């Protein structure tokens, strides 16, 4: 069980750093005429990868908190960090993706996306070490 959790956490760490350093800044280089179609496909494909990983992390939180009732410091920190990644994702990052999908490629929105993704990058980095 710990191995599966470690694989999920490390996978999320690698994905979030790749997205932060390469994918999101790369949005600036996509032609405006192709952006909406490209972005839509990106969201679908990344969702197939990130969705199960985030749900897996949430599953470990639920398992530790409510089934095993294992509330030592590391599990409590893990719960908090995972909760914060979900909050950051759905309150900060998803709305910008929605705007990009509706409005098309906007340098201002892409820069904003890179900026607001830093907290998730830090959170997922911290998760690996809890």
C-alpha beads as a LAMMPS data file, in Angstrom:
LAMMPS data file: protein, C-alpha beads

130 atoms
129 bonds

1 atom types
1 bond types

-500.0 500.0 xlo xhi
-500.0 500.0 ylo yhi
-500.0 500.0 zlo zhi

Masses

1 110.0

Atoms # bond

1 1 1 0.000 0.000 0.000
2 1 1 2.827 2.415 0.826
3 1 1 4.482 1.667 -2.509
4 1 1 1.313 2.567 -4.432
5 1 1 0.994 5.805 -2.465
6 1 1 4.643 6.650 -3.164
7 1 1 4.235 5.967 -6.893
8 1 1 1.133 8.185 -7.065
9 1 1 2.786 10.988 -5.116
10 1 1 5.989 10.894 -7.179
11 1 1 3.991 10.738 -10.426
12 1 1 2.073 13.866 -9.419
13 1 1 5.328 15.574 -8.485
14 1 1 6.849 14.830 -11.882
15 1 1 3.710 15.881 -13.751
16 1 1 3.281 19.155 -11.885
17 1 1 6.926 20.177 -12.401
18 1 1 6.765 19.284 -16.101
19 1 1 3.574 21.293 -16.476
20 1 1 4.981 24.214 -14.489
21 1 1 8.301 24.466 -16.285
22 1 1 7.423 23.373 -19.832
23 1 1 3.745 22.915 -20.641
24 1 1 2.154 26.084 -19.244
25 1 1 4.935 28.409 -20.453
26 1 1 4.666 26.622 -23.823
27 1 1 1.078 27.852 -24.143
28 1 1 2.581 31.218 -25.156
29 1 1 3.967 29.614 -28.333
30 1 1 0.768 28.008 -29.608
31 1 1 -0.825 29.831 -32.521
32 1 1 -4.009 31.629 -31.549
33 1 1 -5.914 29.994 -34.416
34 1 1 -5.063 26.498 -33.120
35 1 1 -5.098 27.159 -29.394
36 1 1 -8.683 26.273 -28.449
37 1 1 -8.558 22.897 -30.219
38 1 1 -5.088 22.178 -28.837
39 1 1 -6.063 23.237 -25.315
40 1 1 -9.208 21.120 -25.381
41 1 1 -7.196 18.043 -26.360
42 1 1 -4.554 18.860 -23.733
43 1 1 -7.197 19.106 -20.991
44 1 1 -8.689 15.768 -21.999
45 1 1 -5.368 13.946 -22.136
46 1 1 -3.925 15.450 -18.974
47 1 1 -7.210 14.704 -17.216
48 1 1 -6.783 11.004 -18.006
49 1 1 -3.420 11.118 -16.250
50 1 1 -3.913 13.592 -13.422
51 1 1 -7.502 12.697 -12.533
52 1 1 -6.768 9.148 -11.352
53 1 1 -3.624 10.308 -9.539
54 1 1 -5.497 13.015 -7.620
55 1 1 -8.314 10.603 -6.826
56 1 1 -5.701 8.079 -5.672
57 1 1 -4.234 10.638 -3.277
58 1 1 -7.700 11.456 -2.006
59 1 1 -8.326 7.740 -1.533
60 1 1 -5.278 7.443 0.704
61 1 1 -6.458 10.442 2.730
62 1 1 -9.887 8.880 3.219
63 1 1 -8.371 5.485 4.003
64 1 1 -6.013 6.864 6.646
65 1 1 -8.449 9.322 8.158
66 1 1 -11.704 7.429 8.263
67 1 1 -11.057 3.722 7.858
68 1 1 -7.695 3.120 9.515
69 1 1 -8.178 6.183 11.718
70 1 1 -4.474 6.669 11.664
71 1 1 -3.954 10.233 12.814
72 1 1 -0.246 10.572 13.422
73 1 1 1.407 13.789 12.369
74 1 1 2.420 12.665 8.858
75 1 1 -1.097 11.528 7.956
76 1 1 -2.577 14.766 9.244
77 1 1 -0.077 16.768 7.202
78 1 1 -0.778 14.598 4.149
79 1 1 -4.506 15.217 4.532
80 1 1 -3.948 18.971 4.733
81 1 1 -1.606 19.072 1.753
82 1 1 -3.887 16.962 -0.447
83 1 1 -6.881 19.106 0.551
84 1 1 -4.940 22.234 -0.365
85 1 1 -3.993 20.813 -3.794
86 1 1 -7.659 20.159 -4.521
87 1 1 -8.640 23.647 -3.347
88 1 1 -5.868 25.275 -5.401
89 1 1 -6.739 23.201 -8.456
90 1 1 -10.453 23.895 -8.502
91 1 1 -10.443 27.459 -7.169
92 1 1 -7.416 28.873 -9.024
93 1 1 -6.236 26.720 -11.935
94 1 1 -9.459 25.306 -13.397
95 1 1 -11.114 28.740 -13.749
96 1 1 -8.145 30.010 -15.770
97 1 1 -8.281 26.934 -18.011
98 1 1 -11.998 27.617 -18.500
99 1 1 -11.236 31.208 -19.526
100 1 1 -8.512 30.057 -21.919
101 1 1 -10.907 27.560 -23.459
102 1 1 -13.575 30.237 -23.969
103 1 1 -11.394 33.202 -24.926
104 1 1 -8.518 31.474 -26.674
105 1 1 -4.835 32.033 -26.164
106 1 1 -4.198 35.102 -24.048
107 1 1 -0.694 35.969 -22.913
108 1 1 -2.116 37.534 -19.749
109 1 1 -4.124 34.413 -18.860
110 1 1 -1.210 32.079 -19.616
111 1 1 1.082 34.150 -17.397
112 1 1 -1.579 34.103 -14.699
113 1 1 -1.868 30.316 -15.053
114 1 1 1.883 29.886 -14.596
115 1 1 1.795 32.134 -11.538
116 1 1 -1.170 30.464 -9.785
117 1 1 0.224 26.994 -10.478
118 1 1 3.253 27.644 -8.256
119 1 1 1.348 26.889 -5.028
120 1 1 0.272 23.502 -6.437
121 1 1 3.851 22.811 -7.494
122 1 1 5.071 23.550 -3.966
123 1 1 2.241 21.548 -2.374
124 1 1 2.846 18.458 -4.509
125 1 1 6.557 18.751 -3.793
126 1 1 5.823 18.819 -0.057
127 1 1 3.471 15.817 -0.334
128 1 1 6.315 13.587 -1.524
129 1 1 8.306 14.342 1.605
130 1 1 5.492 13.890 4.168

Bonds

1 1 1 2
2 1 2 3
3 1 3 4
4 1 4 5
5 1 5 6
6 1 6 7
7 1 7 8
8 1 8 9
9 1 9 10
10 1 10 11
11 1 11 12
12 1 12 13
13 1 13 14
14 1 14 15
15 1 15 16
16 1 16 17
17 1 17 18
18 1 18 19
19 1 19 20
20 1 20 21
21 1 21 22
22 1 22 23
23 1 23 24
24 1 24 25
25 1 25 26
26 1 26 27
27 1 27 28
28 1 28 29
29 1 29 30
30 1 30 31
31 1 31 32
32 1 32 33
33 1 33 34
34 1 34 35
35 1 35 36
36 1 36 37
37 1 37 38
38 1 38 39
39 1 39 40
40 1 40 41
41 1 41 42
42 1 42 43
43 1 43 44
44 1 44 45
45 1 45 46
46 1 46 47
47 1 47 48
48 1 48 49
49 1 49 50
50 1 50 51
51 1 51 52
52 1 52 53
53 1 53 54
54 1 54 55
55 1 55 56
56 1 56 57
57 1 57 58
58 1 58 59
59 1 59 60
60 1 60 61
61 1 61 62
62 1 62 63
63 1 63 64
64 1 64 65
65 1 65 66
66 1 66 67
67 1 67 68
68 1 68 69
69 1 69 70
70 1 70 71
71 1 71 72
72 1 72 73
73 1 73 74
74 1 74 75
75 1 75 76
76 1 76 77
77 1 77 78
78 1 78 79
79 1 79 80
80 1 80 81
81 1 81 82
82 1 82 83
83 1 83 84
84 1 84 85
85 1 85 86
86 1 86 87
87 1 87 88
88 1 88 89
89 1 89 90
90 1 90 91
91 1 91 92
92 1 92 93
93 1 93 94
94 1 94 95
95 1 95 96
96 1 96 97
97 1 97 98
98 1 98 99
99 1 99 100
100 1 100 101
101 1 101 102
102 1 102 103
103 1 103 104
104 1 104 105
105 1 105 106
106 1 106 107
107 1 107 108
108 1 108 109
109 1 109 110
110 1 110 111
111 1 111 112
112 1 112 113
113 1 113 114
114 1 114 115
115 1 115 116
116 1 116 117
117 1 117 118
118 1 118 119
119 1 119 120
120 1 120 121
121 1 121 122
122 1 122 123
123 1 123 124
124 1 124 125
125 1 125 126
126 1 126 127
127 1 127 128
128 1 128 129
129 1 129 130
